[in-house]
Amino acid sequence: MTTRRSVLIGLTLAALVVACSSAGAPATAKREASLPASLSSCSGGQSNPKALGGLTELQGSGSESLFALVFAPYPLRGTSATVKIVWRMTGTGPLSLWAVSPTGHRVAPDWGPKPHDGSSWNKPGDEWGSGFRFGSQGCWTVYAMRGSKTAQVKVSVVA
């Protein structure tokens, strides 16, 4: 089990190194597949999770287009570790992000959002990276704002 965990950690770190290259482009495979509905504890499957070469893409909803690329196994595990998420959102102006826990507590990102110059992740809007800590299980909502326009994405966190 320790060897398997080491391999998974190594693959995750390799993905992060590639994602944080000078171009700032997240590494994604060309194949895209829907994850089983059982992997999301968020009602209604609003975020429409899709597997992208070991990463998970979530689609938000709101007055602007919002996509999240999660750099951790999905659904997320409730932990004190910071999870890197790359965002694509349409609109104008800087991006503001915050999460709301299942119990209603507002949480700021641990870092970011930091703008990215370019990417191989082909979704509408400008791109940023951020880090969030999801410390408890349940359905979290991450809100994104550009100017007066907002969107949100549901993030499933399990024990």
C-alpha positions as a Markdown table, in Angstrom:
| # | Residue | x | y | z |
|---|---|---|---|---|
| 1 | Met | 0.0 | 0.0 | 0.0 |
| 2 | Thr | 2.9 | 2.3 | 0.8 |
| 3 | Thr | 4.4 | 1.8 | -2.7 |
| 4 | Arg | 1.0 | 2.5 | -4.3 |
| 5 | Arg | 0.7 | 5.7 | -2.3 |
| 6 | Ser | 4.2 | 6.8 | -3.3 |
| 7 | Val | 3.4 | 6.3 | -6.9 |
| 8 | Leu | 0.2 | 8.3 | -6.6 |
| 9 | Ile | 2.0 | 11.1 | -4.8 |
| 10 | Gly | 4.8 | 11.1 | -7.5 |
| 11 | Leu | 2.3 | 11.2 | -10.3 |
| 12 | Thr | 0.4 | 14.1 | -8.6 |
| 13 | Leu | 3.7 | 16.0 | -8.1 |
| 14 | Ala | 4.7 | 15.4 | -11.8 |
| 15 | Ala | 1.3 | 16.8 | -12.9 |
| 16 | Leu | 1.8 | 19.9 | -10.7 |
| 17 | Val | 5.3 | 20.5 | -12.1 |
| 18 | Val | 4.0 | 20.3 | -15.7 |
| 19 | Ala | 1.1 | 22.5 | -14.8 |
| 20 | Cys | 3.3 | 25.1 | -13.3 |
| 21 | Ser | 5.7 | 25.3 | -16.2 |
| 22 | Ser | 6.7 | 28.7 | -17.6 |
| 23 | Ala | 3.7 | 28.7 | -19.9 |
| 24 | Gly | 1.4 | 28.1 | -16.9 |
| 25 | Ala | -0.5 | 25.5 | -18.8 |
| 26 | Pro | -2.2 | 22.7 | -17.0 |
| 27 | Ala | -1.4 | 19.3 | -18.4 |
| 28 | Thr | -4.6 | 17.6 | -19.7 |
| 29 | Ala | -5.2 | 14.6 | -21.8 |
| 30 | Lys | -7.3 | 14.8 | -25.0 |
| 31 | Arg | -9.7 | 12.2 | -23.8 |
| 32 | Glu | -12.6 | 13.4 | -21.6 |
| 33 | Ala | -15.0 | 11.2 | -19.7 |
| 34 | Ser | -17.8 | 11.8 | -17.3 |
| 35 | Leu | -17.2 | 10.5 | -13.7 |
| 36 | Pro | -19.8 | 8.2 | -12.2 |
| 37 | Ala | -22.6 | 10.1 | -10.4 |
| 38 | Ser | -21.8 | 8.3 | -7.2 |
| 39 | Leu | -18.6 | 10.3 | -7.0 |
| 40 | Ser | -20.4 | 13.5 | -6.3 |
| 41 | Ser | -22.3 | 14.2 | -3.0 |
| 42 | Cys | -23.6 | 17.5 | -4.4 |
| 43 | Ser | -27.3 | 17.3 | -5.3 |
| 44 | Gly | -28.3 | 17.5 | -8.9 |
| 45 | Gly | -24.8 | 17.0 | -10.3 |
| 46 | Gln | -24.7 | 20.8 | -11.0 |
| 47 | Ser | -20.9 | 20.8 | -11.5 |
| 48 | Asn | -20.9 | 18.0 | -14.1 |
| 49 | Pro | -17.5 | 16.5 | -13.2 |
| 50 | Lys | -15.4 | 15.1 | -16.0 |
| 51 | Ala | -12.1 | 13.2 | -15.8 |
| 52 | Leu | -9.3 | 14.8 | -17.8 |
| 53 | Gly | -6.2 | 12.6 | -17.7 |
| 54 | Gly | -6.1 | 12.3 | -13.9 |
| 55 | Leu | -7.5 | 15.7 | -13.2 |
| 56 | Thr | -11.2 | 16.6 | -12.8 |
| 57 | Glu | -13.0 | 19.4 | -14.6 |
| 58 | Leu | -16.0 | 21.0 | -13.0 |
| 59 | Gln | -18.4 | 23.3 | -14.9 |
| 60 | Gly | -20.1 | 26.1 | -12.9 |
| 61 | Ser | -23.2 | 28.1 | -13.4 |
| 62 | Gly | -24.1 | 31.8 | -13.2 |
| 63 | Ser | -24.0 | 35.0 | -15.2 |
| 64 | Glu | -20.6 | 34.1 | -16.7 |
| 65 | Ser | -19.0 | 30.9 | -17.9 |
| 66 | Leu | -16.9 | 29.2 | -15.1 |
| 67 | Phe | -14.8 | 26.1 | -15.3 |
| 68 | Ala | -12.5 | 24.6 | -12.6 |
| 69 | Leu | -9.7 | 22.1 | -13.1 |
| 70 | Val | -9.0 | 20.3 | -9.9 |
| 71 | Phe | -5.5 | 19.0 | -9.2 |
| 72 | Ala | -6.4 | 16.3 | -6.7 |
| 73 | Pro | -8.3 | 13.0 | -6.7 |
| 74 | Tyr | -12.1 | 13.7 | -7.0 |
| 75 | Pro | -14.3 | 13.8 | -5.0 |
| 76 | Leu | -11.9 | 15.7 | -2.7 |
| 77 | Arg | -11.0 | 14.3 | 0.8 |
| 78 | Gly | -11.7 | 16.6 | 3.8 |
| 79 | Thr | -8.2 | 17.5 | 4.9 |
| 80 | Ser | -5.9 | 20.3 | 5.9 |
| 81 | Ala | -4.0 | 20.1 | 2.6 |
| 82 | Thr | -4.3 | 22.9 | 0.0 |
| 83 | Val | -5.8 | 21.8 | -3.3 |
| 84 | Lys | -4.6 | 23.6 | -6.5 |
| 85 | Ile | -7.5 | 24.6 | -8.8 |
| 86 | Val | -7.1 | 26.3 | -12.1 |
| 87 | Trp | -10.0 | 28.5 | -13.1 |
| 88 | Arg | -11.4 | 29.7 | -16.5 |
| 89 | Met | -14.0 | 32.5 | -16.3 |
| 90 | Thr | -15.4 | 34.9 | -18.9 |
| 91 | Gly | -16.1 | 38.5 | -18.2 |
| 92 | Thr | -13.8 | 41.5 | -17.5 |
| 93 | Gly | -11.7 | 42.6 | -14.6 |
| 94 | Pro | -9.8 | 40.8 | -11.9 |
| 95 | Leu | -11.1 | 37.5 | -10.4 |
| 96 | Ser | -12.3 | 37.2 | -6.8 |
| 97 | Leu | -12.8 | 33.8 | -5.3 |
| 98 | Trp | -14.3 | 32.5 | -2.0 |
| 99 | Ala | -15.8 | 29.2 | -0.9 |
| 100 | Val | -18.7 | 28.5 | 1.4 |
| 101 | Ser | -18.6 | 25.3 | 3.5 |
| 102 | Pro | -21.6 | 23.0 | 3.9 |
| 103 | Thr | -22.3 | 24.7 | 7.3 |
| 104 | Gly | -22.2 | 28.2 | 5.7 |
| 105 | His | -18.7 | 29.4 | 6.7 |
| 106 | Arg | -17.0 | 31.6 | 4.1 |
| 107 | Val | -13.4 | 30.6 | 3.3 |
| 108 | Ala | -10.8 | 32.6 | 1.4 |
| 109 | Pro | -8.3 | 30.8 | -0.9 |
| 110 | Asp | -5.0 | 29.9 | 0.7 |
| 111 | Trp | -3.4 | 31.6 | -2.3 |
| 112 | Gly | -4.4 | 33.3 | -5.5 |
| 113 | Pro | -6.1 | 33.8 | -7.7 |
| 114 | Lys | -2.9 | 34.3 | -9.8 |
| 115 | Pro | -3.4 | 35.0 | -13.5 |
| 116 | His | -1.9 | 32.6 | -16.0 |
| 117 | Asp | -0.5 | 33.8 | -19.3 |
| 118 | Gly | -1.6 | 30.9 | -21.5 |
| 119 | Ser | -2.8 | 27.4 | -21.4 |
| 120 | Ser | -3.5 | 24.2 | -23.4 |
| 121 | Trp | -6.8 | 23.9 | -21.4 |
| 122 | Asn | -9.3 | 25.0 | -24.0 |
| 123 | Lys | -12.2 | 26.7 | -22.1 |
| 124 | Pro | -13.7 | 30.2 | -22.5 |
| 125 | Gly | -12.4 | 33.1 | -20.5 |
| 126 | Asp | -9.2 | 34.1 | -18.8 |
| 127 | Glu | -7.3 | 31.7 | -16.6 |
| 128 | Trp | -6.1 | 31.9 | -13.0 |
| 129 | Gly | -4.7 | 29.5 | -10.4 |
| 130 | Ser | -5.6 | 29.3 | -6.7 |
| 131 | Gly | -5.3 | 27.0 | -3.7 |
| 132 | Phe | -8.2 | 26.1 | -1.4 |
| 133 | Arg | -8.4 | 24.0 | 1.8 |
| 134 | Phe | -11.6 | 22.0 | 2.1 |
| 135 | Gly | -11.5 | 20.9 | 5.7 |
| 136 | Ser | -14.9 | 19.1 | 6.1 |
| 137 | Gln | -17.0 | 16.8 | 4.1 |
| 138 | Gly | -20.1 | 17.8 | 2.2 |
| 139 | Cys | -21.0 | 20.0 | -0.8 |
| 140 | Trp | -19.0 | 23.2 | -0.9 |
| 141 | Thr | -19.8 | 26.1 | -3.2 |
| 142 | Val | -17.0 | 28.1 | -4.7 |
| 143 | Tyr | -18.0 | 31.6 | -5.9 |
| 144 | Ala | -16.2 | 33.5 | -8.5 |
| 145 | Met | -16.7 | 37.2 | -9.4 |
| 146 | Arg | -15.4 | 39.4 | -12.2 |
| 147 | Gly | -16.8 | 43.0 | -12.0 |
| 148 | Ser | -20.5 | 42.6 | -11.1 |
| 149 | Lys | -20.8 | 39.2 | -12.7 |
| 150 | Thr | -20.7 | 36.0 | -10.6 |
| 151 | Ala | -20.7 | 32.3 | -11.1 |
| 152 | Gln | -20.4 | 29.3 | -8.8 |
| 153 | Val | -19.3 | 25.7 | -8.9 |
| 154 | Lys | -20.1 | 22.9 | -6.5 |
| 155 | Val | -17.2 | 20.9 | -5.0 |
| 156 | Ser | -17.9 | 17.5 | -3.4 |
| 157 | Val | -15.8 | 16.6 | -0.4 |
| 158 | Val | -15.9 | 13.2 | 1.3 |
| 159 | Ala | -14.5 | 11.9 | 4.6 |
